[in-house]
Amino acid sequence: MEEVLLFATVLAPILTALVHLVKKTVNLPVNIIPLVSFLLGIALGYIAYPFTDLDTVLRLWAGGFAGLAATGLFELGTKREGTTK
């Protein structure tokens, strides 16, 4: 579990930058940004196989954790109006 959290810590700043890039380039409702971050985290965790020797499932978990950390888990339950961009 320590390896998963360490890998998630490495992925979180990268995901924060990717989510910010998505927010600036794509017109999305604000309330789905945490979901986009979560899915991007899982995708980034999956494709990061050259950088770690973790199993695929553990990389997916780390990516999901990093995606939730990148936007803040508390934002999943809040209702926001408007769009990005």
QUIGI-V212542 format. One record per pair of residues at least 12 apart in sequence whose C-alpha atoms are under 10 Angstrom apart, sorted by sequence separation. I is the first residue (numbers start at 1). J is the second residue. D is the distance in Angstrom with one decimal. If there is no record, write none. Layout:
BEGIN
i	j	d
I	J	D
I	J	D
END
This chain:
BEGIN
i	j	d
45	57	9.3
46	58	9.2
47	59	8.8
48	60	9.7
20	33	9.6
23	36	9.8
45	58	8.6
46	59	6.0
47	60	9.4
19	33	7.7
22	36	8.8
45	59	4.9
46	60	5.7
19	34	9.0
22	37	9.3
42	57	9.9
44	59	8.7
45	60	5.2
46	61	9.4
48	63	9.3
43	59	9.4
44	60	8.3
45	61	7.7
46	62	9.3
47	63	9.9
19	36	7.6
20	37	9.5
42	59	7.8
43	60	7.6
45	62	6.4
46	63	7.5
19	37	6.0
41	59	9.6
42	60	5.1
44	62	9.4
45	63	4.3
18	37	8.3
19	38	9.7
41	60	7.9
42	61	7.2
44	63	6.3
45	64	7.7
41	61	9.0
42	62	7.6
43	63	7.1
44	64	9.1
45	65	9.7
16	37	8.0
19	40	8.0
39	60	9.9
41	62	7.9
42	63	4.4
43	64	8.7
45	66	8.8
15	37	7.1
18	40	8.1
19	41	9.6
41	63	4.2
42	64	5.0
44	66	9.5
45	67	9.5
15	38	9.1
18	41	9.5
40	63	7.8
41	64	5.2
42	65	8.5
44	67	9.2
39	63	8.4
40	64	8.2
41	65	7.5
42	66	8.4
43	67	9.7
12	37	9.9
15	40	7.3
16	41	9.6
38	63	7.6
39	64	7.2
41	66	6.0
42	67	7.3
15	41	6.5
37	63	9.6
38	64	5.4
40	66	9.4
41	67	4.4
14	41	9.3
37	64	8.5
38	65	7.7
40	67	6.7
41	68	8.0
38	66	7.6
39	67	7.2
40	68	10.0
41	69	9.6
12	41	8.2
15	44	8.1
37	66	8.5
38	67	4.2
39	68	9.3
41	70	8.8
11	41	7.7
14	44	9.2
37	67	4.8
38	68	5.6
36	67	8.3
37	68	6.7
38	69	8.8
35	67	8.4
36	68	9.7
37	69	8.9
38	70	8.4
8	41	9.0
11	44	7.9
34	67	7.6
35	68	8.3
37	70	7.0
38	71	8.6
11	45	7.8
34	68	6.8
37	71	6.8
34	69	9.3
36	71	9.6
37	72	9.6
38	73	9.8
34	70	8.3
35	71	9.2
8	45	8.5
11	48	9.4
34	71	5.8
7	45	8.7
33	71	7.7
34	72	7.5
34	73	7.7
34	74	9.3
35	75	9.8
7	48	9.9
34	75	6.8
35	76	7.8
33	75	8.8
34	76	6.2
32	75	9.5
33	76	8.8
34	77	9.8
7	51	9.7
31	75	7.9
32	76	8.2
7	52	8.3
30	75	10.0
31	76	7.6
31	77	9.0
7	54	9.2
31	78	7.7
32	79	9.9
15	63	8.9
19	67	9.0
31	79	6.4
32	80	9.3
3	52	9.6
30	79	8.8
31	80	5.5
3	53	9.9
4	54	8.0
12	62	9.4
16	66	8.9
20	70	9.8
30	80	6.2
31	81	7.2
33	83	9.7
3	54	8.0
7	58	9.4
8	59	8.5
11	62	8.0
12	63	8.2
15	66	7.2
16	67	8.0
19	70	8.0
20	71	9.7
29	80	8.4
30	81	6.6
31	82	8.3
32	83	9.6
33	84	8.8
7	59	7.8
8	60	9.7
10	62	9.5
11	63	6.9
12	64	9.7
14	66	9.1
15	67	6.4
16	68	10.0
18	70	9.6
19	71	8.3
29	81	7.4
30	82	6.0
31	83	8.3
5	58	9.8
8	61	8.3
9	62	8.4
10	63	9.8
11	64	9.8
12	65	8.3
13	66	8.4
14	67	9.7
15	68	9.6
16	69	8.7
17	70	8.8
29	82	6.0
30	83	5.0
31	84	9.6
4	58	6.3
7	61	9.7
8	62	4.6
9	63	9.5
11	65	9.1
12	66	4.6
13	67	9.6
15	69	9.0
16	70	5.0
28	82	8.5
29	83	4.2
30	84	5.9
3	58	8.7
4	59	7.0
7	62	6.1
8	63	6.1
11	66	5.9
12	67	6.6
15	70	6.2
16	71	7.2
27	82	9.9
28	83	5.3
29	84	6.3
30	85	9.6
3	59	9.6
4	60	9.2
5	61	9.1
6	62	8.3
7	63	8.1
8	64	8.1
9	65	8.8
10	66	8.2
11	67	8.2
12	68	8.6
13	69	9.3
14	70	8.7
15	71	9.0
27	83	6.2
28	84	5.3
29	85	9.7
1	58	8.6
4	61	7.2
5	62	6.4
8	65	6.1
9	66	6.7
12	69	6.5
13	70	7.1
26	83	9.4
27	84	5.3
28	85	7.8
4	62	5.1
5	63	9.6
7	65	9.5
8	66	4.8
11	69	9.6
12	70	5.5
26	84	7.2
27	85	5.6
3	62	8.7
4	63	8.8
7	66	8.4
8	67	8.4
11	70	8.9
12	71	9.3
25	84	8.5
26	85	6.6
1	61	9.9
5	65	7.9
6	66	10.0
8	68	9.9
9	69	8.8
23	83	8.9
24	84	6.8
25	85	6.5
1	62	9.4
4	65	8.8
5	66	8.6
8	69	8.6
9	70	9.8
23	84	5.5
24	85	4.8
4	66	9.8
8	70	9.9
22	84	8.9
23	85	5.9
22	85	8.9
20	84	9.8
21	85	9.9
20	85	9.9
END
